[in-house]
Amino acid sequence: MTRRSAPRIPVRAPSRTPDRRESSQAPRPQAAGLRPYETFEATFLGHPEGAGGFLRVVGRPKGPGMDLLVDWRDAHGAIHGDRVLAEVSGEGWDGRIKARVLEVKGRGEIPLPGTLQKQPWGWRVVPLEPRLPQVIAVPPTDLAEDGELVSVKLDADPEAKQLRGTVVARLGKKTDLKIENKLTAALFNLRTVFPDAVMRELAPFPTSISPEWSQGREDLRETLTCTVDPPTAKDFDDAISLEVLPRSEGGGWLLGVHIADVSHYVAEGGPLDEEARLRGTSVYFPDEAIPMIPDRLSGDLCSLREGVDRLTMTAWMTLSPDLDVVETRLSESVIRSARRLTYDEVKEASIDLSTRKRAELGESLCSLLDESLVLSRRLTEIRLGRGALNLDTEEAEFIFDAEGRPVDARRYPRHDAHRMIEEFMLLANEAVAQFFTRKKVPTIYRIHDEPDPLKLEIFAEVTRTFGLLKPKEVPTPEHLNAMLDKIRGGPLEAMINTLLLRSLKRAEYSAENIGHAGLALQDYLHFTSPIRRYPDLIVHRLLRKVLRGERLPEALQSHLAVLAKGASDAEQKATEAERENDKWKACLLMKSRVGQRFQGRIQGFSAKVAFITLDAPFVEVGVPLTALGGNFWIDEHRTKATGLRGTVVLTIGDAVEVEITAVDEDLRRISAWVTEAKAQDAHGKAFRFVPTLAAPALLREGDLEKPRRGRSQTQETRARREPAPKGRPPKKVRETTGKSREAHPKPPKGSVRGVGKRKGR
């Protein structure tokens, strides 16, 4: 059986340069499935500056441009989280679809986290959600004390003039260890406690695998298998085995990917299954995980621990010397992992060739790892050769002290041991997907639609300004991968990877198989992580039915479509929560470093802010452009800032020195100002730029957004109550300050939210 490839990602560039207005527009009403003046139900999403908001249409997929813009005059009194009836009202000046709220149907039902405060007139809760600036009046409560963090349920009456609610839970104090994890879970309504019915379902399970459970399964306990995971992992859901086939039989390899059989324990339709469906995925914070299934399964019975019997589903793939998958066999099995390895141990033994580590692991295991690395490197070449994108996104790894407080952040190291496991999991996922396609059995696929050619050409135009693509080169997979290889490890890597990801569509789950453009595969699904992803559990459950010849349920396709959408939404919510928690950890790390200076590089711009990624610790900070002096402005693609009448140009990737000026934990933002930067003059000549005004500045919430006309009452109120910037420029800055008008712009003020980054596939 040969491997089939999907159509290559960007098959042809547009024949013309796209108009900026056209490329930045949100979908037209017809494209979004809504006609002008058609009424629909939606959820109102507030804006942190209080000037209107957005509408997320009920039942519509999430994504860039899918939310409809609502002017503050058309909000009809709606607040963040409200259920509303609305209609499409036209387009904004920038081409974005606008809507107006016709009626507020009810308040959001999700409890909100906030700070409980006692006032002379009674009690109130100040929400942590910046898109809900109103305070909430609450009755007295015995659940918490003044100043503590609580969850509050809003009263259902949308007509009430005063926002009211009831305290339903105490979250803790701001000084509590890991309080940011509780608050993140509350902000995103993550389920953190398993219901009693779930725990009762788990109670009868034995502490080890019973002999009856192994009956009828392929016995692989004598086969050499091992797991490879991060050192902090507790749930080991995949193991590998590899056999080199003799040349007398044609050569090649027999690769085994053995995945924990979670479906054996999770009964379909039971309390545990329902809870796993509602969670959709495990959520991973830097220092804590919110599991999809209880630790009794995820960390014990379903975890492929070293030296103990575990139930698995196995994908056997026979590969020819040319790397064609000539045969696939799937089976229910039982294994006994010989060794629990970390990625760094594999690197030490088979990449660094440490004599001590190789002696510790033994000859057989080292041979398996050596051959696995050889095979995975060849598989990577095949994957890139068929047009898959070779994206490596950077992640922050936080380091904690003995008490659990963050003390450092660094780039998460990736090497060939990570890529080895990744390649084997990709191959197994593809093999199982092809099995379902051949059998014409419905399942949940992992799909990735082809990118919008206009967005891709915009990306290509940006890369041409950096000289990464030649003027006549189109963004084909070959050119994109060559460009990514060229910048790998350099100052532009993070920025280019982020811009490319934004140009592509988001991967999601679907019962309809349209292929995976990012991997250049026609058939792909998720099979290898049923401990932490609900779609994998569904795939295992369906695979067992097919292998046993059992009858499939009626209306399976439509049922899977509903499950797929729920899984995609849960995945997006988990990703957003993880990013928000990363920003919180960064604030905790940097709050004791206000006034200290760090080296970093410019990674991006908004209309008013330059975003700097520090070299160490590896976190992102925001610098308002006003703190640079000289009336800097941003180019159309947001790749450079120009100021001082065009004589100073700061570009993405430029090295800078910054000083931390403020840390706002409540809004998860780190403010800084530039003390020195590598810049270019109007002729492109590099020079050392010292800002003429580098006063400490707080970033404003709206700085990430495009400038709005006028100021709202909320903005004016906040501007009045914010303290003026304090402190003096450094001595070398004061000495270089001239008497020109550019040297004395108005001092900056205000505040803005930082951003995070995460990988996805």
C-alpha positions in Angstrom: 0.0 0.0 0.0 1.6 3.3 -1.1 1.1 6.6 0.6 -1.1 9.1 -1.1 -0.5 12.8 -1.0 -3.0 15.6 -0.8 -2.8 18.6 -3.2 0.2 20.7 -2.5 -0.5 23.7 -0.2 -0.4 26.8 -2.3 -0.7 25.4 -5.9 -0.5 28.8 -7.7 0.0 32.4 -6.7 -2.6 35.0 -7.7 -2.0 36.7 -11.0 -2.2 40.1 -9.4 -1.1 41.8 -6.2 -4.2 41.7 -3.9 -5.7 44.9 -2.8 -5.1 45.6 0.9 -8.7 46.3 1.6 -9.8 43.1 0.0 -7.3 40.9 1.7 -8.0 42.3 5.2 -11.8 42.1 5.0 -13.8 39.7 7.1 -16.2 37.3 5.2 -19.1 39.0 3.4 -22.5 38.3 4.8 -23.2 35.8 2.1 -19.9 34.1 2.8 -20.7 33.9 6.5 -24.1 32.4 5.6 -26.0 35.5 6.7 -28.0 37.9 4.4 -28.2 41.6 5.1 -30.8 42.4 7.8 -31.3 38.7 8.6 -31.8 38.1 12.3 -29.7 35.6 14.2 -28.7 34.5 17.7 -25.3 35.2 19.0 -23.0 35.7 22.0 -21.9 39.3 22.6 -18.1 39.7 23.2 -17.1 43.0 24.8 -14.2 45.1 23.9 -11.6 45.9 26.7 -11.9 49.7 25.9 -15.7 49.6 26.2 -16.3 50.8 22.7 -18.8 48.2 21.3 -17.7 44.7 20.7 -18.3 41.6 18.5 -20.9 39.0 17.9 -20.1 35.3 17.7 -23.0 33.7 15.8 -24.4 30.6 17.6 -23.4 27.4 15.7 -20.8 29.1 13.5 -17.1 28.0 13.6 -14.6 30.3 15.4 -11.9 31.9 13.4 -10.4 35.2 12.2 -13.0 37.4 10.7 -15.9 35.2 11.7 -17.1 37.5 14.6 -19.3 40.4 13.5 -18.4 44.0 14.6 -20.8 45.9 16.8 -20.5 49.7 17.3 -21.1 50.9 20.8 -24.2 52.7 19.7 -25.7 49.5 18.3 -24.9 47.3 21.4 -28.4 47.8 22.9 -26.9 47.7 26.4 -25.3 44.2 25.9 -22.4 43.3 28.0 -19.7 40.6 27.5 -21.2 37.1 27.5 -24.8 38.1 26.9 -27.1 36.0 24.6 -28.6 38.4 22.1 -30.8 38.6 19.0 -29.0 40.6 16.3 -29.1 41.4 12.6 -26.5 42.2 9.9 -26.5 46.0 9.4 -23.8 46.5 6.7 -20.1 47.1 6.5 -17.6 49.2 8.4 -15.2 51.7 6.9 -12.6 49.0 6.8 -14.9 46.5 5.0 -15.7 44.4 8.1 -19.2 43.1 8.4 -21.2 45.0 11.0 -24.2 44.0 13.0 -26.6 45.5 15.6 -28.1 44.0 18.7 -31.9 43.9 18.6 -32.6 42.3 22.0 -30.6 41.0 24.9 -32.1 37.5 25.6 -30.2 36.8 28.8 -26.9 37.0 30.7 -24.1 34.6 30.3 -24.4 31.4 32.4 -20.7 30.9 33.1 -19.6 32.1 36.5 -17.0 34.9 36.3 -13.9 35.2 38.5 -13.3 38.5 40.3 -12.2 40.3 43.5 -14.7 40.5 46.3 -14.7 44.0 47.9 -16.6 45.4 50.8 -17.9 49.0 50.3 -19.8 51.3 52.7 -23.0 50.6 50.8 -22.5 46.8 50.5 -20.5 44.2 48.7 -19.3 44.1 45.1 -17.1 42.0 42.8 -14.7 43.5 40.4 -14.4 41.1 37.4 -11.0 40.0 36.2 -12.4 39.8 32.7 -11.2 43.1 31.0 -14.1 42.9 28.5 -16.5 43.3 31.4 -15.6 46.7 33.0 -18.8 46.9 35.1 -18.7 46.0 38.8 -21.1 43.4 40.1 -23.2 44.1 43.2 -23.5 40.9 45.3 -25.3 40.1 48.6 -23.2 39.4 51.7 -21.6 35.9 51.6 -19.9 33.6 54.1 -17.9 31.9 51.3 -15.1 34.5 51.1 -13.7 37.6 52.8 -13.0 41.1 51.6 -10.2 41.1 49.0 -10.4 37.4 48.1 -10.9 36.0 44.7 -14.3 34.5 44.0 -16.6 33.1 41.2 -19.8 35.0 40.8 -22.9 34.0 38.9 -24.7 36.9 37.2 -28.5 37.4 37.7 -30.4 36.4 34.6 -32.4 39.7 34.3 -30.8 41.7 31.4 -33.1 44.7 32.1 -31.7 45.4 35.6 -29.9 48.8 35.6 -27.3 47.6 38.2 -25.4 44.5 37.3 -26.0 41.9 40.1 -24.9 38.4 40.9 -24.3 35.8 43.6 -20.9 34.5 44.9 -20.9 30.8 44.2 -17.3 29.8 45.1 -14.1 31.0 46.8 -11.0 30.8 44.5 -8.5 32.0 47.1 -6.2 34.9 47.8 -4.0 36.7 45.3 -1.0 35.5 47.3 -1.9 31.9 47.1 0.5 29.6 45.3 -0.8 28.7 41.8 -3.8 31.0 42.2 -3.2 32.0 38.6 -4.1 28.4 37.5 -7.4 28.6 39.3 -8.2 32.0 37.8 -7.3 30.9 34.3 -9.6 27.8 34.7 -12.3 30.1 35.9 -11.9 32.7 33.1 -12.2 30.0 30.5 -14.8 27.9 32.3 -12.5 24.8 32.4 -13.9 21.8 34.2 -11.5 21.0 37.1 -13.4 18.7 39.3 -14.7 15.3 38.3 -18.4 14.6 39.3 -19.1 11.9 41.8 -20.7 9.7 39.2 -17.4 9.6 37.3 -15.4 8.5 40.4 -18.1 5.8 41.2 -17.6 4.4 37.7 -13.9 4.2 38.3 -14.1 2.6 41.7 -14.5 -1.1 40.5 -11.4 -1.1 38.3 -8.6 -3.3 39.7 -5.1 -1.9 40.4 -3.5 -4.0 37.7 -4.5 -5.7 34.4 -6.5 -8.8 34.9 -5.7 -11.9 32.8 -9.2 -11.9 31.4 -8.6 -8.5 29.8 -5.6 -9.9 27.9 -7.6 -12.7 26.3 -7.9 -12.4 22.5 -5.3 -9.7 22.3 -2.0 -9.9 20.4 0.6 -10.6 23.1 3.5 -8.2 22.6 4.9 -8.4 26.1 8.1 -10.0 24.9 8.6 -7.5 22.1 11.1 -4.7 22.8 9.1 -1.5 23.3 9.8 1.8 25.0 8.2 5.2 25.6 9.8 8.5 25.0 8.3 11.6 26.7 9.3 14.8 28.4 10.9 14.3 31.9 7.8 15.8 33.7 5.3 13.7 31.8 3.0 11.4 33.9 0.7 10.0 31.2 2.6 7.8 28.7 0.1 7.0 25.9 2.5 5.9 23.1 5.3 3.4 22.8 7.3 2.3 19.8 9.0 -0.8 18.5 11.1 -1.3 15.4 12.4 -4.4 13.6 14.8 -4.3 10.6 13.6 -6.8 8.0 16.2 -9.1 6.5 17.4 -8.3 3.0 16.5 -11.8 1.9 12.9 -10.8 2.4 13.3 -7.5 0.5 14.6 -5.4 3.4 12.8 -2.5 5.1 11.4 -2.0 8.5 8.5 -3.2 10.6 7.4 -0.2 12.7 5.0 -0.7 15.6 3.2 2.2 17.3 1.4 1.1 20.4 -1.2 3.4 21.9 -2.9 3.1 25.3 -6.3 1.5 24.9 -8.4 4.1 26.8 -11.6 3.0 25.1 -11.4 -0.3 27.0 -12.1 1.6 30.3 -14.4 4.4 29.1 -17.8 2.9 28.4 -19.7 4.6 25.6 -22.4 6.9 27.0 -21.4 6.5 30.6 -20.6 9.4 33.1 -16.9 9.1 32.4 -17.4 9.3 28.6 -19.7 12.3 29.0 -17.2 14.1 31.1 -14.4 13.4 28.7 -16.6 14.7 25.8 -17.4 17.9 27.7 -13.7 18.5 28.4 -12.6 17.5 24.9 -8.9 17.7 25.7 -6.4 17.9 28.6 -5.2 21.4 29.4 -1.5 21.9 30.1 -0.2 24.8 32.2 3.6 25.1 32.7 3.3 23.6 36.3 0.0 21.8 36.3 -2.4 19.8 34.0 -6.1 19.6 33.9 -6.7 16.1 32.6 -9.4 14.9 30.3 -9.8 11.7 32.3 -9.1 11.2 36.0 -5.5 10.4 37.1 -6.7 6.9 38.1 -6.7 6.2 34.4 -4.5 8.8 32.8 -1.6 8.4 35.2 -2.0 4.7 36.1 -4.1 2.1 34.3 -3.9 3.7 30.9 -0.3 5.0 31.2 2.3 2.7 29.5 4.5 2.6 32.5 7.8 0.8 32.5 7.8 -2.9 33.3 4.0 -3.4 33.8 1.4 -4.9 31.5 -0.8 -2.4 29.7 -3.7 -2.7 27.1 -2.9 -1.1 23.8 -4.1 -0.6 20.2 -1.3 -1.3 17.8 -0.6 0.0 14.3 1.9 -2.2 12.5 3.4 -0.6 9.4 5.8 -2.4 7.0 8.0 0.0 5.2 10.0 -0.8 2.1 13.6 0.3 1.6 12.2 3.2 -0.4 9.9 4.2 2.6 6.7 3.1 1.0 4.1 1.7 3.5 3.5 -1.7 1.8 1.3 -3.1 4.5 -0.6 -1.9 7.5 -2.1 -4.1 10.2 -4.1 -2.9 13.2 -4.7 -5.0 16.3 -5.8 -5.0 19.9 -2.7 -5.8 22.0 -1.0 -6.0 25.3 2.5 -4.7 25.9 5.1 -4.4 28.6 7.3 -1.3 28.1 11.0 -2.1 28.6 12.0 1.4 29.4 10.6 4.8 30.1 12.9 7.3 28.3 13.1 11.1 28.0 14.0 13.0 24.8 17.3 14.1 26.3 18.2 10.5 27.2 17.6 9.4 23.6 19.8 12.4 22.5 22.5 11.5 25.0 22.6 7.8 23.9 22.0 7.9 20.2 22.9 11.4 19.0 25.7 12.4 21.5 26.8 8.7 21.6 27.5 8.8 25.4 29.3 5.6 26.3 28.0 5.8 29.9 24.3 6.2 28.7 24.6 3.5 26.1 26.0 1.0 28.6 23.1 1.9 31.0 20.4 1.4 28.3 21.9 -1.8 26.8 22.8 -2.9 23.3 19.3 -3.9 22.2 17.6 -0.7 23.2 20.4 1.4 21.8 20.1 -0.4 18.5 16.3 0.3 18.4 16.9 4.0 19.0 19.8 4.3 16.5 17.7 2.7 13.8 14.7 4.7 14.7 16.6 7.9 14.3 17.9 6.9 10.9 14.4 5.9 9.8 12.7 9.1 11.2 15.2 11.4 9.4 14.4 9.7 6.1 10.7 10.0 6.8 11.2 13.7 7.4 12.9 14.1 4.0 10.0 12.2 2.4 7.4 14.4 4.2 9.0 17.7 3.1 9.6 16.4 -0.4 5.8 15.8 -0.9 5.1 19.5 0.1 4.5 19.4 3.9 5.5 22.6 5.7 8.5 22.4 8.0 7.4 24.7 10.8 9.2 24.8 14.1 7.5 27.2 16.5 9.3 28.4 19.6 7.8 27.7 23.1 8.7 29.0 26.5 9.7 26.5 29.2 9.3 27.9 32.7 11.6 26.8 35.5 10.2 26.7 39.0 11.8 26.8 42.5 11.1 24.3 45.2 8.0 26.2 46.3 6.6 26.3 42.7 7.3 29.9 41.9 8.6 30.7 38.4 12.3 31.7 38.5 13.3 31.5 34.8 11.9 31.0 31.3 13.9 29.6 28.3 13.3 28.3 24.8 12.0 24.8 24.9 14.8 22.7 23.3 13.8 20.6 20.3 16.1 18.0 18.6 16.0 14.9 16.5 14.6 12.8 19.4 11.5 14.9 19.4 11.2 14.7 15.6 11.7 10.9 15.7 8.6 10.4 17.9 6.7 13.0 15.9 7.4 11.3 12.6 6.3 7.9 13.9 3.1 9.3 15.3 2.3 11.1 12.0 2.8 7.8 10.1 0.5 5.9 12.5 -2.2 8.6 12.3 -2.0 8.5 8.5 -2.1 4.7 8.4 -5.3 4.5 10.6 -6.9 7.2 8.5 -6.3 5.3 5.3 -7.7 2.2 7.0 -11.0 4.0 7.6 -11.0 5.5 4.1 -10.5 2.1 2.5 -13.2 0.5 4.6 -15.5 3.5 3.9 -16.3 3.7 7.6 -17.1 7.2 9.0 -14.7 8.6 11.6 -13.4 11.9 12.9 -10.6 13.2 10.7 -8.1 15.9 11.4 -8.4 18.3 8.5 -6.5 21.4 7.3 -8.0 23.3 4.4 -5.8 24.9 1.8 -4.8 28.5 2.5 -6.4 31.6 1.0 -4.2 32.5 -2.0 -4.6 36.2 -1.2 -3.4 35.8 2.4 -0.5 33.7 1.2 0.5 36.3 -1.3 0.4 39.0 1.4 2.7 36.8 3.4 5.0 36.4 0.4 5.0 40.2 -0.1 6.2 40.6 3.5 9.0 38.0 3.1 10.2 39.7 -0.1 10.8 42.9 1.8 13.3 40.9 3.9 14.9 39.3 0.8 13.7 35.8 1.8 11.8 35.3 -1.4 12.9 36.6 -4.8 10.6 39.0 -6.6 9.2 36.5 -9.0 9.2 33.5 -6.6 5.7 32.3 -5.7 5.0 30.8 -2.2 5.1 27.1 -3.2 6.0 24.5 -0.6 9.5 24.2 -2.0 10.2 27.9 -1.7 8.6 28.2 1.7 10.6 25.3 3.1 13.8 26.6 1.6 13.0 30.0 3.2 12.2 28.4 6.6 15.5 26.4 6.5 17.3 29.7 5.7 16.0 31.5 8.8 16.1 28.6 11.2 17.8 29.6 14.4 18.0 33.3 13.3 16.3 36.4 14.6 13.5 36.3 12.0 12.5 32.7 12.6 9.8 33.3 15.2 8.3 36.2 13.4 8.2 34.4 10.0 6.8 31.2 11.5 4.0 33.3 13.2 3.1 35.2 10.1 3.0 32.0 8.0 0.7 30.3 10.6 -1.6 33.3 10.5 -1.7 33.0 6.7 -2.8 29.4 6.9 -6.2 28.2 8.0 -6.6 26.5 11.4 -6.5 22.7 11.5 -9.7 21.2 13.0 -11.7 18.0 13.5 -14.4 17.0 10.9 -16.4 14.0 9.9 -15.8 15.1 6.3 -12.4 14.2 5.0 -10.9 17.1 2.9 -7.3 16.3 3.6 -4.6 18.0 5.6 -2.9 20.7 3.5 -0.2 21.4 6.1 1.0 17.8 6.1 0.2 17.4 2.4 -1.8 14.3 3.1 -5.2 13.2 1.8 -6.0 11.0 4.8 -5.1 12.0 8.4 -6.7 11.7 11.8 -5.7 11.7 15.5 -5.1 8.2 16.9 -2.1 8.5 19.1 -3.2 10.4 22.2 -6.5 9.1 23.6 -5.5 9.9 27.1 -5.6 13.6 26.4 -7.8 14.1 23.2 -11.4 13.0 22.9 -11.3 12.5 19.1 -8.6 9.9 19.5 -10.8 8.0 22.0 -13.6 8.0 19.4 -11.3 6.7 16.7 -10.2 3.9 19.0 -13.8 3.0 19.8 -14.7 2.8 16.1 -11.6 0.9 15.2 -12.4 -1.8 17.8 -15.9 -2.2 16.3 -14.5 -2.6 12.9 -11.8 -5.1 14.0 -14.4 -7.2 15.9 -16.9 -7.0 13.0 -19.5 -5.3 15.2 -22.4 -3.3 13.7 -21.9 0.5 13.6 -24.5 2.8 15.1 -27.2 4.4 13.0 -26.7 8.0 11.8 -23.0 7.7 12.7 -21.9 10.4 10.2 -24.1 13.1 11.7 -23.3 12.1 15.3 -19.5 12.3 14.5 -20.0 15.8 12.9 -21.4 17.1 16.2 -18.6 15.5 18.2 -16.0 16.9 15.9 -17.3 20.4 16.2 -17.3 20.1 20.0 -13.8 18.8 20.0 -12.5 21.7 17.8 -14.1 24.3 20.1 -12.7 22.6 23.2 -9.2 22.5 21.6 -9.4 26.2 20.8 -10.5 27.1 24.3 -7.7 25.0 25.8 -5.1 26.7 23.6 -6.3 30.1 24.6 -6.3 29.2 28.3 -2.7 27.8 28.0 -1.5 31.0 26.3 -3.2 33.2 28.9 -1.6 31.1 31.7 1.8 31.5 30.0 1.4 35.3 30.1 0.4 35.1 33.8 3.5 33.0 34.6 5.6 35.6 32.7 4.2 38.4 34.8 4.9 36.4 38.0 8.5 35.9 36.8 9.1 39.5 35.8 7.3 41.4 38.6 10.5 41.3 40.8 12.6 42.6 37.9 11.0 46.0 37.3 13.9 48.4 36.6 16.2 45.7 35.3 17.6 45.7 31.7 17.5 42.9 29.3 18.6 42.1 25.7 16.1 41.0 23.2 14.8 41.3 19.6 11.8 43.0 18.0 9.3 40.3 17.1 6.3 42.3 15.9 4.3 45.5 16.0 0.8 46.6 16.6 -0.4 50.1 15.6 1.1 51.5 18.8 3.3 48.9 20.4 6.6 47.2 19.6 6.7 43.6 20.9 10.1 42.5 22.2 11.1 38.9 23.0 13.8 38.8 25.6 16.8 36.5 25.1 16.7 35.5 28.8 14.3 35.1 30.4 12.4 34.0 27.2 9.3 36.2 27.6 7.6 38.9 25.6 7.2 42.5 26.6 5.5 45.5 25.0 7.0 48.9 24.3 4.7 51.8 23.4 6.0 53.6 20.3 5.5 56.9 22.2 8.4 55.9 24.5 10.7 55.9 21.5 10.2 59.6 20.8 10.1 61.1 17.3 6.5 60.2 16.3 7.2 56.6 15.0 4.7 55.1 12.6 4.2 51.5 11.4 4.3 50.3 7.8 1.3 48.6 6.2 2.6 45.0 6.9 3.6 45.8 10.4 7.2 44.8 9.9 9.0 48.0 10.7 8.6 51.3 12.6 9.9 54.6 11.1 10.4 57.8 13.1 12.4 61.1 13.4 11.2 62.2 10.0 12.2 58.9 8.4 15.8 58.9 9.7 15.3 56.0 12.1 14.0 52.6 11.0 13.4 49.7 13.5 12.7 46.3 11.9 11.5 43.0 13.1 14.6 41.0 14.2 16.6 44.1 15.3 18.4 43.7 18.6 17.3 46.0 21.4 18.0 46.7 25.1 14.9 47.3 27.2 14.1 48.2 30.8 11.1 46.7 32.5 8.8 49.5 33.7 5.7 47.8 35.0 4.0 44.4 35.4 0.2 44.1 35.5 -0.8 40.7 36.8 -4.5 41.3 36.6 -4.3 42.1 32.8 -1.3 39.8 32.1 0.9 42.4 30.5 4.6 43.4 30.9 5.6 47.0 30.0 9.0 48.2 29.0 10.9 50.9 27.2 13.8 50.8 24.9 17.1 52.2 26.1 19.2 51.3 23.1 18.5 49.6 19.7 20.2 48.5 16.5 18.5 50.5 13.8 19.0 51.8 10.2 19.0 55.2 8.8 17.0 56.4 5.8 19.7 54.9 3.5 19.7 51.5 5.2 23.0 52.0 7.1 23.1 50.4 10.5 23.7 52.6 13.6 23.1 52.5 17.4 19.9 54.3 18.2 19.4 55.8 21.7 15.8 57.1 22.0 15.6 60.8 22.7 12.8 60.1 25.2 12.7 56.8 27.0 10.4 57.6 29.9 8.8 54.6 31.6 5.4 53.9 30.1 2.5 51.6 30.8 0.9 50.0 27.8 -2.7 50.8 27.0 -5.4 48.1 26.5 -6.3 49.4 23.1 -2.8 49.7 21.7 -3.1 46.2 20.1 -6.1 47.4 18.1 -6.3 49.8 15.2 -6.9 53.4 16.3 -10.5 54.2 16.9 -12.1 57.6 16.2 -12.8 59.5 19.4 -12.6 58.3 23.0 -15.2 56.4 25.0 -16.2 57.5 28.5 -14.4 54.4 29.8 -11.2 55.5 28.2 -11.5 59.0 29.6 -12.2 57.7 33.1 -9.2 55.4 33.0 -6.9 58.1 31.6 -7.8 60.4 34.5 -7.2 57.8 37.2 -3.9 56.4 35.9 -0.8 57.9 37.5 1.6 59.9 35.4 4.8 58.1 34.4 7.6 58.3 36.9 11.3 58.1 36.7 14.1 59.7 34.6 15.8 58.6 31.5 19.2 56.9 31.9 22.2 59.2 32.1 23.5 58.4 28.6 20.0 59.2 27.2 19.9 62.6 28.9 23.3 63.4 27.6 22.4 62.6 24.0 19.1 64.5 24.1 19.1 67.5 21.8 17.0 70.6 21.6 15.0 69.6 18.5 11.3 69.4 18.6 11.5 65.6 18.1 13.5 65.3 21.3 10.6 66.5 23.5 7.4 64.7 22.5 4.6 64.4 25.1 5.4 61.7 27.7 3.5 58.4 27.1 0.8 57.0 29.3 -1.8 54.3 29.4 -1.7 50.5 29.4 -2.0 47.3 26.9 -2.4 43.6 27.0 0.4 41.4 26.0 0.1 38.4 23.7 1.3 34.8 23.8 2.2 32.2 21.2 1.6 28.3 20.9 2.1 25.8 18.5 -0.6 23.9 16.8 -1.2 21.2 14.2 
